[in-house]
């Protein structure tokens, strides 16, 4: 966690070590937490504190301090709090909407919190936000506990997918970049990441012969993925390209070799990468 924030921001954690299990995908929950930590960092340009807590809570419909939309039951309750600038009251009802952002132009697409909301809902959970302008913002996550018994088993899929190829990853969402980078490094790949498509294009222009695969988001500020892919193809028509997006799988008439719908599991990421790379250079077909 500390690698995601500058030195003028401190991180404190108060985590219950004896929480019951929840059913879900670990990599997606990691994406949620990284997104919230990055958001907290961006809200504190002059430094501050991020605190992360977790505990078990029992929700009852009569609880006055719990939103009425949350069903009764047992939940793992996670909070991510920052001491930043806060969110204005008029923005709070909209922050989980796609493309809604309070950041200045070019600093984000407004997809990060929409993805966070989608992941939590897919896990049967809830996310709320409390904020005081000039003081703090707290994101509250409720994940329902599972009564099933779980046993740790060795994954037979993702752990066996490895490679030594060089992969360029371009995505304006830093938590996504971090997740992909760490996953690929662990699997032996050489990885270069850029959160600005213009900088990623500059790197490719200077190193196209060394890059075996490009993974790019479709919706980005500065330059969208479709335009970026077009320019990559102009520089090297044989380049292997995987497109990612958190929205419709219908991305138009774009010449790509593979597609990943966000949020994705790390096993799916590695499987698609290995499949595209193994087709060999010069065999690309429009998807």
C-alpha positions in Angstrom: 0.0 0.0 0.0 2.7 2.5 0.9 4.2 2.3 -2.6 1.1 4.0 -3.9 1.5 7.3 -2.0 4.2 9.9 -1.5 6.2 10.3 1.7 4.1 13.2 2.9 1.1 10.9 3.4 1.0 8.5 6.3 -1.0 5.3 6.2 -2.5 3.7 9.4 -4.2 0.3 9.5 -6.5 -1.2 12.1 -7.5 -4.6 10.7 -9.3 -7.4 12.4 -7.2 -10.5 11.9 -10.0 -12.9 12.6 -12.6 -11.9 10.1 -14.9 -14.6 8.5 -14.5 -15.3 4.8 -16.4 -13.5 2.0 -17.0 -14.9 -1.4 -15.4 -13.1 -4.3 -12.3 -12.4 -6.4 -9.2 -11.3 -4.5 -7.8 -9.3 -7.5 -11.0 -7.3 -7.9 -11.1 -6.4 -4.2 -7.5 -5.3 -4.6 -8.5 -3.1 -7.4 -11.2 -1.5 -5.2 -8.8 -0.7 -2.4 -6.1 0.6 -4.7 -8.6 2.9 -6.4 -9.8 4.3 -3.1 -6.2 4.8 -1.9 -5.2 6.6 -5.1 -8.3 8.8 -4.8 -7.4 9.6 -1.2 -3.9 10.5 -2.2 -5.1 12.8 -4.9 -7.3 14.6 -2.3 -4.2 15.4 -0.2 -1.7 17.2 -2.5 -0.1 18.7 0.6 0.0 15.5 2.6 -2.2 14.0 5.2 -3.3 10.6 6.6 -5.0 7.6 5.1 -6.5 5.2 7.6 -7.9 1.7 6.6 -10.0 -0.3 9.0 -11.8 -3.6 8.9 -14.2 -5.3 11.4 -17.2 -7.5 11.6 -20.6 -5.9 11.8 -24.1 -7.1 12.3 -26.6 -5.0 10.4 -30.2 -4.6 11.5 -32.9 -2.8 9.6 -33.6 -0.6 12.7 -30.0 0.7 12.9 -30.2 4.5 12.7 -26.6 4.9 11.5 -26.8 2.4 8.6 -28.3 3.3 5.2 -31.7 1.7 4.7 -30.6 0.3 1.4 -28.3 -2.2 3.2 -30.0 -5.5 4.0 -29.9 -7.1 7.4 -27.0 -9.5 7.9 -23.4 -10.1 8.8 -20.8 -8.1 6.9 -17.1 -7.5 6.7 -17.0 -3.7 7.1 -14.0 -1.9 5.5 -13.4 1.9 5.7 -10.9 4.0 3.8 -10.6 7.5 5.3 -8.5 10.4 4.2 -7.9 13.8 5.8 -8.1 15.6 2.4 -10.1 18.4 0.9 -13.4 16.5 1.1 -16.2 16.2 -1.5 -18.8 19.0 -1.9 -22.3 17.9 -1.0 -23.7 18.5 -4.5 -21.1 16.0 -5.9 -21.8 13.2 -3.5 -24.9 11.7 -5.2 -23.0 11.4 -8.5 -19.4 10.2 -7.6 -20.2 6.6 -8.5 -21.6 7.5 -11.9 -19.5 6.6 -15.0 -17.5 9.6 -16.4 -18.3 11.8 -13.5 -15.2 13.4 -12.0 -14.4 16.4 -9.9 -10.7 16.3 -11.1 -9.4 18.9 -13.5 -9.5 18.1 -17.2 -6.9 15.5 -18.2 -6.5 14.1 -14.7 -9.0 11.3 -15.0 -11.9 9.8 -16.9 -14.2 9.4 -13.9 -14.3 5.6 -14.3 -12.4 4.6 -11.2 -15.2 5.0 -8.6 -17.8 3.6 -11.1 -15.7 0.5 -11.4 -15.3 0.3 -7.6 -19.1 0.5 -7.3 -19.6 -2.2 -9.9 -17.2 -4.6 -8.3 -18.8 -4.2 -4.8 -22.3 -4.7 -6.2 -21.1 -7.9 -8.1 -19.9 -9.2 -4.7 -23.4 -8.6 -3.2 -22.0 -5.7 -1.1 -22.6 -2.0 -0.6 -20.4 1.1 -0.7 -21.3 4.5 0.7 -19.4 7.7 1.2 -19.3 10.4 4.0 -17.5 13.6 3.5 -16.9 17.0 5.1 -15.4 19.6 2.9 -11.9 20.7 4.2 -11.8 17.8 6.7 -12.2 14.2 5.5 -13.8 11.6 3.2 -14.7 8.1 4.3 -15.6 5.3 2.0 -17.6 2.5 3.7 -17.6 -0.9 2.2 -19.9 -3.7 3.3 -19.2 -7.3 2.0 -21.5 -10.1 3.1 -19.9 -12.9 5.0 -20.1 -16.5 3.8 -21.3 -19.4 5.7 -19.5 -21.9 3.4 -16.3 -23.6 4.4 -13.3 -22.6 2.4 -10.0 -24.5 1.8 -7.0 -22.9 0.2 -6.0 -24.8 -2.9 -3.2 -24.2 -5.3 -4.4 -22.5 -8.5 -3.8 -24.7 -11.5 -4.4 -21.9 -14.0 -2.7 -18.5 -13.6 0.3 -19.7 -11.7 1.4 -21.9 -14.6 1.3 -19.1 -17.2 4.6 -17.4 -17.5 6.7 -15.6 -20.1 9.7 -13.5 -20.8 8.3 -11.1 -23.4 8.2 -7.3 -23.0 4.7 -5.9 -22.5 3.7 -2.2 -22.7 0.7 -1.3 -20.6 -1.2 2.0 -21.0 -4.1 2.9 -18.7 -5.0 6.2 -17.0 -6.3 4.3 -13.9 -3.2 3.8 -11.7 -4.6 1.0 -9.6 -5.2 -1.0 -12.8 -1.7 -0.3 -13.9 -0.3 -1.4 -10.6 -2.3 -4.7 -10.6 -1.3 -5.6 -14.1 2.3 -4.7 -13.5 2.6 -6.8 -10.4 0.8 -9.7 -11.9 3.1 -9.8 -15.0 6.3 -9.3 -13.0 5.4 -12.3 -10.9 4.9 -14.3 -14.0 8.3 -13.4 -15.5 7.4 -10.8 -18.1 9.2 -7.5 -18.6 6.7 -4.7 -18.1 6.6 -1.0 -18.9 3.6 1.0 -17.7 2.3 4.5 -18.6 -0.8 6.3 -17.2 -0.6 8.8 -20.1 -1.2 7.5 -23.6 0.9 10.2 -25.2 3.9 9.1 -23.1 3.2 5.5 -23.8 3.1 6.2 -27.5 6.5 8.0 -27.3 8.0 5.0 -25.6 6.6 2.7 -28.3 7.9 5.0 -31.0 11.4 4.6 -29.7 11.2 0.9 -28.7 8.7 -0.7 -31.0 11.1 -3.5 -32.0 11.5 -4.5 -28.4 7.8 -4.5 -27.5 6.0 -7.9 -27.9 2.6 -6.8 -26.8 0.7 -3.6 -26.0 -2.3 -3.6 -23.5 -4.3 -0.4 -23.6 -7.5 1.0 -22.1 -10.0 2.4 -24.5 -11.4 5.3 -22.6 -8.6 7.7 -21.6 -8.0 11.5 -21.4 -5.4 13.1 -23.7 -6.0 10.4 -26.4 -8.6 7.6 -26.5 -7.6 4.0 -27.0 -9.0 3.8 -30.6 -6.8 6.7 -31.7 -3.8 5.3 -29.8 -4.2 1.8 -31.5 -4.4 3.5 -34.9 -1.1 5.3 -34.2 0.5 2.1 -32.9 -0.5 0.2 -36.1 1.0 3.0 -38.2 4.3 2.6 -36.4 4.2 -1.2 -36.6 1.3 -3.1 -38.2 2.4 -6.4 -36.7 2.2 -5.2 -33.1 0.1 -7.4 -30.9 -2.6 -5.3 -29.1 -5.1 -6.2 -26.3 -7.8 -3.6 -25.6 -9.5 -3.2 -22.2 -12.6 -1.4 -21.1 -15.0 -1.3 -18.2 -18.0 -0.8 -20.5 -19.5 -2.3 -23.7 -17.6 -5.1 -25.4 -18.7 -3.4 -28.7 -15.7 -1.2 -29.2 -16.2 -0.5 -32.8 -14.1 -1.4 -35.8 -10.7 -1.4 -34.0 -8.0 -3.8 -35.1 -7.0 -5.7 -32.0 -5.7 -9.2 -31.1 -7.5 -9.6 -27.8 -10.0 -8.0 -25.5 -10.4 -7.8 -21.7 -13.6 -6.6 -20.0 -12.9 -4.8 -16.7 -12.9 -5.8 -14.0 -11.0 -9.0 -14.8 -9.4 -11.7 -12.8 -5.6 -12.1 -13.0 -6.0 -15.6 -14.3 -8.1 -14.2 -17.2 -5.5 -11.5 -17.8 -2.6 -14.0 -18.1 -4.7 -16.4 -20.2 -5.5 -13.8 -22.8 -1.9 -12.5 -22.9 -0.4 -15.9 -23.4 -3.0 -16.8 -26.1 -2.3 -13.6 -28.0 1.5 -13.9 -27.8 1.5 -17.6 -28.8 -0.3 -16.8 -32.1 3.1 -15.4 -33.4 4.0 -12.2 -35.0 2.2 -11.0 -38.1 -0.9 -13.0 -37.7 -3.1 -10.2 -36.3 -6.8 -10.1 -37.3 -9.4 -7.5 -36.5 -11.6 -8.5 -33.5 
